[in-house]
Structures are given as C-alpha cells and as structure tokens.
C-alpha cells in the first residue's frame, strides 16, 4: 500500500476528487456532508490501473483546522496538492504548502480541479511555479473535472508514477504509529487508526502507548477494510488493542515498540526558515499526528533547544513544525539530538551551538559514543543512532553490547592501573584491588567491562582482585622470614600445621596469613590451620589406598596429623569434591574428581 495526503484551500474539491477516485465518501460526519466542508480527517483507498493500492488521508482546508491538516500530512510520504481552476492559488493553499515545505515533503502531484468551470492552464502554471520553490520542487500536474470525469484517468496514471517514485519503506524496523483516531467497536473494544510509516504491526505484538507508557497487546489488525495477521509499512492501519480503555487514548498518542525508543521532552533542532530569536517562547510542536505545547531556547543562528510539555518518541532526522497557534508564524525543524547535554554552566549554550554547526540530523555513531564515553547498543538503537542489526564502526571498542570510545578506553586503562598501584601502596598485604572497587574507578557496575579492560591493560585478575603481573604481597623482612620457615616445614610434611601459639610467636598475624594464602604460599583453613598448597592432592593419593569407606580417625592416622587439622581439612576436601560423605561417620574418595 501507498499512503498520500491531500492539501489545498477550502472548497477546492479535495474530498470530491478523493470520492471520484475511490468511490468512497471521505467525509465521515453528517455535518461535513451537509455543509460541503471537511472538518476532520477522512480516509479512503483505491487500486490504480497498474495494481498499486493507494490510501488517501483527506484533510480539511479551512484555516481554523491547520492542526488537523498537520495531523493528516505529518506521517505520510507524499501529497496531492489541489488547486481549483476557477479560483487559483489562495491563502490556505499557501499555508498548506508552507507546512508541507516545513515538513520537507518531497513527493507530490498537483491536481487542478474544476477544469469544467475555467481554463485550468493559468492556475496550473502559477501553482507549479509556486511549488517549485518548496521542497516539492518540480511536480507533475494534471487538470481534472471530478464532476464530468474528464482527466480522472490522467490523475490515476500520474498517481501510479508518483507512488512508484516514493522511497521504499522500512518494514523490519521498530514501530512508531501516531494515532489519528480512537474509537470502540462492540465486541472488540478499543480501536486506533493511523498511518504506519515504518515497521510491521502483528497480532499479539506487545506495544507501548506513549506518552503514558501503558503496555498494550494487539488483538487484531485491519487495513483497507480487511483483517490481517500483520500489516507492514507504509499503510493505513486500524489496530484493535487489548487492555486499553478508549478514554486513555486520543489523537497524538503514539504506539511504539517497547525498549526501542527514547521518549524525550528535550531535543536540539535546526530551524528551516526563522531565526530562533524571532520565535516566541510558547509554541506548538507538530509531528506525526501530535501537537504538543513547547518552549524554545535559542542556541545558534539557526539552532535551538525545544522543551516539550509532553514526552514524545523522537529520533534524529525527524521533521516537525513549530507553530504559533494565534498567527501564521511557523517554521520547519530537523531534529538533531534527542538526548542533548544539559546547559547548566555559563557559556554552555554557545558551546552547544558550535557543536551543532555541522549537524544534519543524520546519526553520527562515533560522535554519539565519544560524547558518552561508553553506551550500550540497545541505548543507541533507542536513540535512533545505530540499529541493533547494524555492525558498529571498527574503531570503537566493543565489549558485549557495550560500545566504548577508544580515547575513553585508554583513559580507563590508565586510571585502573593507577588505582591498582595506589591500592598496593596503601594495602601492601592485599593481593590486589577488589574488582568492585575497580568498577567504581571507571564508573560502571558491570564487571564484564572491568574484566575486558584488565585483559588489555597489562594487569591480571585472580580471586576477585586485580594486580600487576608477578605482584606478591609486600611482607616485611621479619614476616618473610617467618613465612619461609613455615613453608620449609610444610615442604617436609604438607600436613604438619603450625599451632596458633607458634604462629603468634613468629609474628604471623591474620592479615599476613591471609595475604600468604592469597599469594598461593599456603592453604589456609578455618581456625588458622595452615597446610601446604599440595596437601589436597597428596591427601587424595594417600586416602585412595585405604579401604573404602573410611572414618576420620582412619584418615587422620594415614596422614599422620592431628584432629585439629583433620576436621577442617576434611570439610575442605568434602567441599572441593575430593571426598564424599557416606554417612555421619564415613567418607570415601570421590573417583570422578
């Protein structure tokens, strides 16, 4: 399907043209048909001779309904501009075209109606000239009489050429559906309609309704009056929602893919036609079908910061209109940044204006990552900077779903090495900087980043500690001599654990013993039982020669050690899987260990 909107002065035949092309009355309300004037958005569709399906969003032409007009044209990729041959270009034609130009609409068709009432050539020439100065550029033009039918075939042929030139839709991306109608259907519940510009809506999809953040389920989809299991962009779609009272949804609300969008109230933008200083403080922000009050703060010559009264899901490159409701003052804007930095310090606005000088709204992955230092791919995707499926630039450091600026990564490595050295100076007996402390140094809670950083920073990680390679505890000379004596004793007999009085007399405190154990010099068990690091393997060899199962007393005698040593040692062996308890008094060697 292709979706086009109409535009033009009131009573120039927009609805009549749609009716003639589709056979459907786009004016939904009796008052509209009675007065012959469109008051709200109308919808109709038809199949062109070439097989293309086109849906029309028919907009009101009266100046009082410019917000409604913008709600209709905002989400669509192309437009049919209607000018009456007998009246020519009028004030509301200008305003509608200005809005199209502000939104950057580049695909259109000019249709001069009521060709049976006047020579269409002058109106056609004048309108084409006016349109050529806008984003629409040189458009094809057709004259028609919807009353006599003359020229309708030419319009259909021109529509085929127009939709053939529209950019291909993105059907596998995230969904953002601006709601233009909400109503209830008996037996089905709440139904919303809108123009689906990207993505695919499927039955049973989970979506979020912005700005409230309400989670809803898609109960059913309909397009062109028919039910579908899924509807892909670009399309007019009616979505039946489960779990949403109709009172909680209205025009301007947005259905979005969960966790895939950033709903923001602050955005930096570039203005198309006005100096930011000329804008009043209070304006309306029009995007999609939404019209949200906002305030504007000038930054540079054509850049500004917009603060919305209500958060909206936006992305860089979005086109919107800033408009003063009480006048015709309006300008188009291009969204540059949906997550801009704060402007709290003096001179921050000027610095920000300089940063935005070359910004176009096209996502710059390297710049966005550099600004943040480290960011997840999920966050970048939600910001509209880097789709999850696209590879990251090779110059970035990638750890899991994190993307890190190389300068930040280098600084992290330097900071971590300095923190390791500082910790060594203040706590020489400890085997290294705790990993959680290292995470705080680089400002993260994810230890995976620390582990990856350690691998690339000439550091080692063991036992939850980070140190320089080859680092050993900084024992005093006396402590080193005492430990060497203990190690010589255990070399001779791995199970000859020194008593607590012996350790105390040698000046071996708990801190020293803990450091020795962390350095792998001894095996330290509860109640300060010190054994040789090879004691578990040696014990297994001895115990395997005993009749299985065996008692603690049998094992103690075989190892020629005391009960003070045997009790904590065998609890350790049980925990390591070297031995297995058979019952309360018997154990056996675990053959699979």
C-alpha positions as CSV (number, residue, x, y, z in Angstrom):
1,X,0.0,0.0,0.0
2,X,1.0,3.6,-0.5
3,X,-0.4,6.5,1.5
4,X,-0.9,10.1,0.2
5,X,-2.5,13.1,1.9
6,X,-4.4,15.9,0.2
7,X,-3.6,19.6,0.7
8,X,-5.2,22.8,-0.6
9,X,-7.6,25.7,0.1
10,X,-11.1,25.0,1.5
11,X,-13.7,24.1,-1.1
12,X,-11.3,23.5,-3.9
13,X,-12.5,19.9,-4.3
14,X,-10.1,17.7,-2.3
15,X,-12.9,15.5,-0.9
16,X,-14.7,15.5,-4.3
17,X,-11.5,14.3,-6.0
18,X,-11.0,11.5,-3.5
19,X,-14.6,10.4,-3.8
20,X,-14.3,10.3,-7.6
21,X,-11.1,8.3,-7.5
22,X,-12.1,5.8,-4.8
23,X,-15.9,5.7,-4.9
24,X,-15.8,6.3,-1.1
25,X,-17.1,9.3,0.8
26,X,-14.1,10.5,2.8
27,X,-16.2,12.9,4.9
28,X,-17.3,10.8,7.9
29,X,-19.7,13.2,9.6
30,X,-23.2,14.2,8.5
31,X,-22.3,17.9,9.2
32,X,-19.4,17.7,6.8
33,X,-21.6,16.3,4.1
34,X,-24.4,18.8,4.8
35,X,-22.0,21.8,4.8
36,X,-19.9,20.5,2.0
37,X,-16.8,21.2,4.1
38,X,-14.3,18.8,5.6
39,X,-14.0,19.3,9.4
40,X,-11.8,16.3,10.3
41,X,-9.5,13.8,8.6
42,X,-11.1,11.5,6.1
43,X,-9.9,8.2,4.7
44,X,-10.4,6.3,1.5
45,X,-8.5,3.9,-0.8
46,X,-8.4,2.6,-4.3
47,X,-6.5,0.3,-6.6
48,X,-4.8,2.0,-9.6
49,X,-4.8,0.6,-13.1
50,X,-1.2,-0.7,-12.6
51,X,-2.3,-2.7,-9.5
52,X,-0.9,-0.3,-6.9
53,X,-3.1,0.3,-3.8
54,X,-3.3,4.0,-2.7
55,X,-4.9,5.2,0.5
56,X,-5.8,8.9,0.9
57,X,-5.8,10.9,4.0
58,X,-8.2,13.8,3.2
59,X,-7.5,16.9,5.2
60,X,-9.7,20.0,5.9
61,X,-8.8,23.1,4.0
62,X,-10.2,25.8,6.4
63,X,-7.6,27.9,8.2
64,X,-9.2,27.0,11.6
65,X,-8.2,23.4,11.1
66,X,-4.5,23.7,10.3
67,X,-3.6,21.5,13.3
68,X,-5.9,18.8,11.9
69,X,-4.3,19.2,8.5
70,X,-0.8,18.7,10.0
71,X,-2.0,15.6,11.8
72,X,-3.0,14.2,8.5
73,X,0.0,15.0,6.4
74,X,2.6,14.6,9.2
75,X,3.1,10.8,8.8
76,X,2.7,10.4,5.1
77,X,5.5,10.3,2.4
78,X,3.6,12.1,-0.4
79,X,0.9,14.6,-1.1
80,X,-1.7,15.6,-3.7
81,X,-1.9,19.4,-3.8
82,X,-5.4,20.5,-5.1
83,X,-6.0,23.9,-6.7
84,X,-9.3,25.0,-8.3
85,X,-9.1,26.2,-11.8
86,X,-11.7,28.9,-11.3
87,X,-10.1,30.3,-8.1
88,X,-6.4,29.6,-8.4
89,X,-3.9,29.8,-5.7
90,X,-5.4,31.0,-2.4
91,X,-4.3,31.9,1.1
92,X,-4.9,28.4,2.5
93,X,-3.1,26.9,-0.4
94,X,-0.1,28.9,0.6
95,X,-0.4,27.9,4.2
96,X,-0.8,24.2,3.4
97,X,2.2,24.3,1.1
98,X,4.3,26.1,3.6
99,X,3.5,23.4,6.1
100,X,4.5,20.7,3.5
101,X,7.7,22.6,2.9
102,X,8.4,22.8,6.6
103,X,8.0,19.1,6.9
104,X,10.3,18.5,4.0
105,X,7.8,16.6,1.9
106,X,9.5,15.9,-1.5
107,X,7.0,13.8,-3.4
108,X,3.8,15.3,-4.7
109,X,1.3,15.7,-7.5
110,X,-0.5,18.9,-8.5
111,X,-4.2,18.4,-9.5
112,X,-6.1,21.4,-10.8
113,X,-9.8,20.7,-10.2
114,X,-13.0,22.2,-11.6
115,X,-11.5,22.2,-15.1
116,X,-15.1,22.3,-16.4
117,X,-15.6,25.8,-14.8
118,X,-12.5,27.6,-16.1
119,X,-9.4,27.2,-18.2
120,X,-7.0,25.2,-15.9
121,X,-3.8,26.4,-17.7
122,X,-3.3,29.7,-15.7
123,X,-3.9,28.1,-12.3
124,X,-1.7,25.1,-13.3
125,X,1.2,27.3,-14.4
126,X,1.0,29.6,-11.4
127,X,0.7,26.6,-8.9
128,X,3.6,24.8,-10.5
129,X,5.8,27.9,-10.2
130,X,4.9,28.3,-6.5
131,X,5.5,24.6,-5.7
132,X,8.9,24.7,-7.5
133,X,10.2,27.0,-4.7
134,X,9.4,24.5,-2.0
135,X,10.7,21.0,-1.0
136,X,8.3,19.5,-3.6
137,X,10.2,21.0,-6.4
138,X,9.1,20.3,-10.0
139,X,5.9,18.3,-9.7
140,X,3.8,16.6,-12.3
141,X,0.5,18.5,-12.9
142,X,-2.9,17.2,-14.1
143,X,-6.2,19.0,-14.8
144,X,-9.4,17.3,-13.9
145,X,-13.1,17.7,-13.5
146,X,-14.4,15.4,-10.8
147,X,-18.0,16.2,-11.9
148,X,-17.6,15.2,-15.6
149,X,-14.9,12.7,-15.1
150,X,-12.6,14.4,-17.6
151,X,-8.9,13.9,-16.6
152,X,-9.5,11.2,-14.0
153,X,-7.6,8.6,-16.0
154,X,-4.7,11.1,-16.2
155,X,-4.8,11.6,-12.5
156,X,-4.7,7.8,-11.9
157,X,-1.8,7.4,-14.3
158,X,0.1,10.3,-12.5
159,X,-0.6,8.7,-9.2
160,X,1.0,5.5,-10.4
161,X,4.1,7.4,-11.4
162,X,4.1,9.3,-8.0
163,X,3.8,6.2,-5.8
164,X,6.4,4.5,-8.0
165,X,8.9,7.2,-7.0
166,X,8.3,7.1,-3.3
167,X,11.2,5.8,-1.2
168,X,10.9,2.1,-0.2
169,X,9.6,1.6,3.3
170,X,11.5,0.1,6.2
171,X,9.3,-2.9,7.2
172,X,11.7,-4.7,9.6
173,X,12.4,-1.7,11.8
174,X,10.8,-0.5,15.1
175,X,7.2,0.6,15.1
176,X,6.1,4.2,15.7
177,X,2.4,4.6,14.9
178,X,0.9,8.1,15.5
179,X,-2.8,7.7,16.4
180,X,-5.2,9.9,14.5
181,X,-8.5,8.2,15.6
182,X,-9.6,6.2,18.6
183,X,-13.0,4.6,19.0
184,X,-14.7,1.4,20.3
185,X,-16.2,-1.5,18.4
186,X,-18.8,-3.5,20.1
187,X,-17.4,-6.9,21.0
188,X,-13.8,-5.9,20.2
189,X,-13.0,-2.9,22.4
190,X,-10.7,0.0,21.6
191,X,-9.5,0.5,18.0
192,X,-7.0,3.1,17.0
193,X,-6.0,4.1,13.4
194,X,-3.0,5.8,11.9
195,X,-0.5,5.8,9.1
196,X,2.2,3.2,9.7
197,X,5.4,4.8,8.4
198,X,7.9,2.1,9.3
199,X,7.9,-1.4,10.8
200,X,5.3,-4.1,10.9
201,X,2.4,-4.5,13.3
202,X,1.4,-8.1,14.1
203,X,-1.4,-9.7,16.0
204,X,-0.3,-10.4,19.6
205,X,2.5,-7.8,19.4
206,X,3.3,-6.1,22.7
207,X,3.4,-2.3,22.2
208,X,3.6,0.7,24.4
209,X,1.3,3.7,24.2
210,X,3.3,7.0,24.6
211,X,3.4,9.2,26.5
212,X,1.7,7.3,29.3
213,X,3.9,4.2,28.8
214,X,0.9,1.9,29.0
215,X,1.6,-1.6,27.8
216,X,-1.0,-3.0,25.3
217,X,-1.4,-6.1,23.2
218,X,-2.5,-6.1,19.6
219,X,-5.7,-8.1,19.4
220,X,-6.3,-7.6,15.7
221,X,-5.1,-5.6,12.6
222,X,-7.2,-4.3,9.8
223,X,-6.2,-2.4,6.6
224,X,-8.4,-1.4,3.7
225,X,-11.4,-2.9,5.5
226,X,-9.8,-6.4,5.7
227,X,-8.4,-8.3,8.7
228,X,-4.7,-9.3,8.6
229,X,-2.3,-11.1,10.8
230,X,0.2,-8.4,10.2
231,X,0.4,-5.1,8.3
232,X,3.7,-3.7,7.1
233,X,4.6,-0.1,6.3
234,X,3.6,2.1,4.6
235,X,-0.1,1.6,5.3
236,X,-3.3,2.9,6.8
237,X,-3.9,0.5,9.7
238,X,-6.6,0.0,12.3
239,X,-5.3,-1.7,15.4
240,X,-7.6,-3.4,17.9
241,X,-5.9,-3.1,21.3
242,X,-6.4,-5.3,24.4
243,X,-6.1,-3.8,27.8
244,X,-6.7,-0.1,26.9
245,X,-9.9,1.8,27.6
246,X,-10.7,4.2,24.8
247,X,-10.8,7.1,27.3
248,X,-7.0,6.7,27.7
249,X,-6.0,7.2,24.1
250,X,-6.5,10.1,21.7
251,X,-5.1,11.7,18.6
252,X,-1.4,12.5,19.0
253,X,-0.7,9.5,21.2
254,X,1.9,7.0,19.8
255,X,2.2,3.3,19.7
256,X,5.8,2.2,19.8
257,X,7.9,-0.9,20.0
258,X,8.9,-1.4,23.7
259,X,12.5,-0.7,24.7
260,X,13.2,0.6,21.2
261,X,12.5,4.3,21.5
262,X,13.6,7.2,23.8
263,X,10.6,9.3,24.8
264,X,12.1,12.7,25.4
265,X,10.9,16.2,26.4
266,X,14.1,17.9,25.3
267,X,15.5,18.0,21.8
268,X,18.1,20.1,19.9
269,X,16.9,21.1,16.5
270,X,17.8,23.1,13.4
271,X,15.2,25.7,12.1
272,X,14.5,25.8,8.4
273,X,13.3,29.4,7.9
274,X,13.4,31.6,11.0
275,X,16.0,32.9,13.4
276,X,15.4,31.3,16.8
277,X,15.4,34.7,18.4
278,X,12.3,35.6,16.4
279,X,10.3,32.8,17.8
280,X,8.0,33.5,20.8
281,X,8.7,31.3,23.9
282,X,5.4,29.3,23.7
283,X,4.7,27.4,20.5
284,X,3.1,24.2,19.3
285,X,5.3,21.3,18.1
286,X,3.7,19.3,15.3
287,X,5.0,15.8,14.4
288,X,3.0,12.9,13.1
289,X,-0.5,13.4,14.4
290,X,0.8,15.1,17.6
291,X,0.5,18.7,18.6
292,X,2.4,19.4,21.8
293,X,2.9,22.8,23.6
294,X,6.6,23.6,23.9
295,X,9.1,26.3,24.7
296,X,12.1,27.3,22.6
297,X,15.5,28.4,23.7
298,X,17.8,29.8,21.0
299,X,21.3,28.3,20.7
300,X,22.9,29.5,17.5
301,X,21.9,31.3,14.3
302,X,19.5,28.5,13.3
303,X,19.6,26.1,16.2
304,X,17.5,25.9,19.3
305,X,16.6,23.7,22.2
306,X,12.9,22.7,22.4
307,X,11.4,21.6,25.6
308,X,8.1,19.7,25.1
309,X,5.2,19.8,27.6
310,X,4.7,16.0,26.9
311,X,7.4,13.5,26.1
312,X,7.4,12.1,22.6
313,X,9.3,9.2,20.9
314,X,11.7,11.1,18.6
315,X,14.8,10.3,16.6
316,X,17.5,12.3,14.8
317,X,16.3,13.4,11.3
318,X,12.7,13.7,12.3
319,X,10.9,16.6,10.6
320,X,8.5,18.7,12.6
321,X,6.7,22.1,12.5
322,X,7.0,24.8,15.2
323,X,3.9,27.0,15.0
324,X,2.3,29.8,16.9
325,X,-1.4,29.0,17.0
326,X,-2.6,32.6,17.1
327,X,-0.8,33.6,13.9
328,X,0.7,32.1,10.7
329,X,4.2,32.2,12.2
330,X,5.6,28.7,11.6
331,X,8.9,27.0,10.7
332,X,10.1,23.6,9.9
333,X,12.7,21.9,12.1
334,X,15.0,19.0,11.8
335,X,15.7,17.0,15.0
336,X,19.4,16.9,15.6
337,X,19.7,15.3,19.1
338,X,17.0,13.6,21.3
339,X,19.3,13.2,24.3
340,X,21.2,16.5,24.4
341,X,23.6,17.5,27.2
342,X,22.5,19.9,30.0
343,X,23.2,23.6,29.6
344,X,23.8,24.5,33.3
345,X,27.2,26.1,33.2
346,X,27.9,29.6,31.9
347,X,28.5,29.6,28.1
348,X,27.1,26.1,27.7
349,X,24.5,27.3,25.1
350,X,27.2,28.9,22.9
351,X,29.4,25.8,23.1
352,X,26.4,23.6,22.2
353,X,25.6,25.8,19.2
354,X,29.2,25.4,18.0
355,X,28.9,21.6,18.4
356,X,25.7,21.6,16.3
357,X,27.1,23.7,13.4
358,X,27.7,20.8,11.1
359,X,24.9,18.5,12.4
360,X,22.4,17.4,9.8
361,X,20.2,15.0,11.7
362,X,21.9,12.1,10.2
363,X,23.1,9.9,13.0
364,X,26.9,10.0,13.8
365,X,27.7,6.9,15.7
366,X,31.3,7.9,16.5
367,X,30.3,11.3,17.8
368,X,27.5,9.9,20.0
369,X,29.7,7.3,21.5
370,X,32.5,9.8,22.1
371,X,30.2,12.1,23.9
372,X,29.0,9.4,26.2
373,X,32.3,7.5,26.5
374,X,30.5,4.2,26.9
375,X,27.0,3.3,25.8
376,X,25.1,0.1,25.1
377,X,23.9,-0.8,21.6
378,X,20.3,-1.0,22.9
379,X,20.6,2.6,24.0
380,X,22.0,3.7,20.7
381,X,19.2,1.9,18.9
382,X,16.6,3.6,21.1
383,X,18.2,7.0,20.3
384,X,17.9,6.2,16.6
385,X,21.7,6.3,16.2
386,X,22.6,2.7,15.4
387,X,20.1,-0.1,14.6
388,X,20.8,-3.2,16.7
389,X,21.3,-5.3,13.5
390,X,24.0,-3.0,12.0
391,X,27.7,-3.5,12.8
392,X,29.5,-0.9,14.9
393,X,32.4,1.1,13.4
394,X,35.6,-0.9,13.7
395,X,37.4,2.0,15.5
396,X,35.1,1.5,18.6
397,X,35.9,-0.9,21.4
398,X,33.1,-3.5,21.7
399,X,32.6,-5.5,24.8
400,X,29.3,-7.5,24.7
401,X,26.6,-5.0,24.0
402,X,28.8,-2.0,25.1
403,X,30.5,0.3,22.6
404,X,33.3,2.4,24.1
405,X,35.1,5.3,22.6
406,X,38.8,4.4,22.2
407,X,40.0,7.5,24.0
408,X,37.8,6.6,26.9
409,X,39.0,3.0,26.9
410,X,42.7,4.2,27.0
411,X,41.9,6.6,29.9
412,X,40.1,3.8,31.7
413,X,43.2,1.6,31.4
414,X,45.4,4.4,32.7
415,X,43.0,5.1,35.6
416,X,42.7,1.5,36.6
417,X,46.5,0.9,36.6
418,X,46.9,4.0,38.8
419,X,44.2,2.7,41.2
420,X,45.9,-0.7,41.3
421,X,49.3,0.9,42.2
422,X,47.7,3.2,44.8
423,X,45.9,0.3,46.4
424,X,49.3,-1.6,46.5
425,X,50.8,1.4,48.3
426,X,48.1,1.7,51.0
427,X,47.4,-2.1,51.4
428,X,50.6,-3.9,50.6
429,X,49.5,-7.2,52.1
430,X,46.3,-7.4,50.0
431,X,46.6,-9.4,46.7
432,X,45.2,-6.6,44.6
433,X,42.5,-4.1,44.1
434,X,39.0,-5.6,44.6
435,X,37.1,-5.9,41.3
436,X,34.1,-3.9,42.6
437,X,36.5,-1.1,43.5
438,X,37.9,-1.3,40.0
439,X,34.4,-1.0,38.6
440,X,33.8,2.2,40.6
441,X,37.1,3.7,39.2
442,X,35.7,3.5,35.6
443,X,32.1,4.4,36.7
444,X,30.4,1.1,35.9
445,X,28.6,-1.6,37.8
446,X,29.2,-4.2,35.0
447,X,32.2,-6.3,35.9
448,X,32.4,-7.6,32.3
449,X,33.8,-4.2,31.4
450,X,36.4,-4.5,34.1
451,X,37.4,-8.0,33.0
452,X,37.9,-6.9,29.4
453,X,39.8,-3.8,30.5
454,X,42.2,-5.9,32.6
455,X,43.0,-8.1,29.7
456,X,44.1,-5.1,27.6
457,X,45.8,-3.1,30.4
458,X,48.8,-5.4,31.4
459,X,47.0,-6.4,34.6
460,X,45.9,-9.7,36.0
461,X,42.7,-10.7,37.8
462,X,42.5,-13.6,40.2
463,X,40.3,-14.3,43.2
464,X,38.2,-11.1,42.7
465,X,41.4,-8.9,42.8
466,X,43.3,-7.0,40.2
467,X,47.1,-6.6,40.3
468,X,50.2,-6.1,38.3
469,X,51.6,-9.4,36.8
470,X,54.0,-11.1,39.2
471,X,52.9,-9.0,42.2
472,X,53.3,-10.6,45.6
473,X,52.3,-9.3,49.0
474,X,54.6,-6.7,50.4
475,X,55.7,-8.6,53.5
476,X,58.2,-7.1,56.0
477,X,61.6,-8.8,56.3
478,X,60.5,-10.4,59.6
479,X,57.2,-11.7,58.1
480,X,59.0,-13.0,55.1
481,X,61.5,-15.0,57.3
482,X,58.7,-16.4,59.4
483,X,56.7,-17.5,56.3
484,X,59.7,-19.0,54.7
485,X,60.2,-21.1,57.9
486,X,56.5,-22.2,57.8
487,X,56.9,-23.2,54.1
488,X,60.0,-25.2,54.7
489,X,58.2,-27.0,57.5
490,X,55.3,-27.8,55.2
491,X,57.6,-28.8,52.3
492,X,58.8,-31.6,54.6
493,X,55.3,-32.6,55.8
494,X,52.3,-31.0,54.0
495,X,50.1,-31.8,57.0
496,X,52.3,-30.5,59.8
497,X,50.3,-27.4,60.5
498,X,51.9,-24.9,63.0
499,X,49.9,-24.3,66.1
500,X,48.3,-20.9,66.8
501,X,50.8,-20.1,69.6
502,X,53.6,-20.9,67.2
503,X,52.2,-18.6,64.5
504,X,51.6,-15.9,67.1
505,X,55.2,-16.2,68.5
506,X,56.5,-15.9,64.9
507,X,54.5,-12.6,64.4
508,X,52.3,-14.1,61.7
509,X,49.0,-12.1,62.1
510,X,45.8,-12.9,60.4
511,X,46.4,-10.2,57.8
512,X,49.8,-11.7,56.9
513,X,48.4,-15.3,56.7
514,X,45.5,-14.1,54.5
515,X,48.0,-12.4,52.2
516,X,50.2,-15.6,52.1
517,X,47.2,-17.7,51.3
518,X,46.0,-15.3,48.5
519,X,49.5,-15.5,47.1
520,X,49.3,-19.3,47.0
521,X,52.1,-19.8,49.5
522,X,49.9,-21.8,51.9
523,X,46.5,-23.4,52.1
524,X,44.6,-21.6,54.9
525,X,41.7,-23.3,56.6
526,X,39.4,-22.1,59.5
527,X,41.0,-21.7,62.9
528,X,44.2,-20.7,61.3
529,X,45.2,-24.2,60.1
530,X,48.0,-23.8,57.5
531,X,48.8,-26.6,55.1
532,X,51.0,-27.0,52.0
533,X,49.2,-25.9,48.8
534,X,49.7,-29.5,47.5
535,X,48.0,-31.0,50.6
536,X,44.7,-31.9,48.9
537,X,46.4,-33.8,46.1
538,X,48.7,-35.5,48.5
539,X,45.9,-36.5,50.7
540,X,43.9,-38.0,47.9
541,X,46.8,-40.2,46.9
542,X,47.1,-41.5,50.5
543,X,43.4,-41.9,51.1
544,X,42.8,-43.8,47.8
545,X,44.9,-46.6,49.3
546,X,42.6,-47.0,52.3
547,X,39.7,-49.5,52.4
548,X,36.6,-47.5,51.3
549,X,34.8,-46.0,53.1
550,X,36.9,-44.8,55.9
551,X,36.5,-42.9,59.2
552,X,38.0,-39.6,60.2
553,X,40.2,-41.5,62.6
554,X,41.5,-43.8,59.9
555,X,42.2,-40.9,57.6
556,X,44.0,-38.9,60.4
557,X,46.3,-41.8,61.2
558,X,47.1,-42.3,57.5
559,X,48.0,-38.7,57.1
560,X,49.9,-38.6,60.4
561,X,48.1,-35.5,61.5
562,X,46.1,-34.2,64.4
563,X,42.3,-33.9,64.9
564,X,42.7,-30.1,65.0
565,X,44.0,-30.3,61.4
566,X,41.9,-33.2,60.2
567,X,38.4,-31.8,61.0
568,X,38.7,-28.5,59.0
569,X,40.8,-30.3,56.3
570,X,38.2,-32.9,55.5
571,X,35.4,-30.3,55.5
572,X,37.5,-28.6,52.8
573,X,38.0,-31.9,50.9
574,X,34.3,-32.5,51.0
575,X,33.6,-29.0,49.7
576,X,36.1,-29.5,46.9
577,X,34.6,-32.9,45.9
578,X,37.8,-34.8,46.7
579,X,36.0,-36.8,49.3
580,X,32.3,-37.7,49.7
581,X,30.4,-38.4,52.9
582,X,28.7,-41.8,53.0
583,X,27.0,-41.2,56.4
584,X,27.7,-39.2,59.6
585,X,30.9,-41.1,60.3
586,X,32.2,-42.5,57.0
587,X,33.7,-41.0,53.9
588,X,35.1,-42.2,50.6
589,X,37.4,-40.8,47.9
590,X,35.4,-39.4,45.0
591,X,36.6,-41.4,42.0
592,X,35.4,-38.9,39.4
593,X,37.2,-35.9,41.0
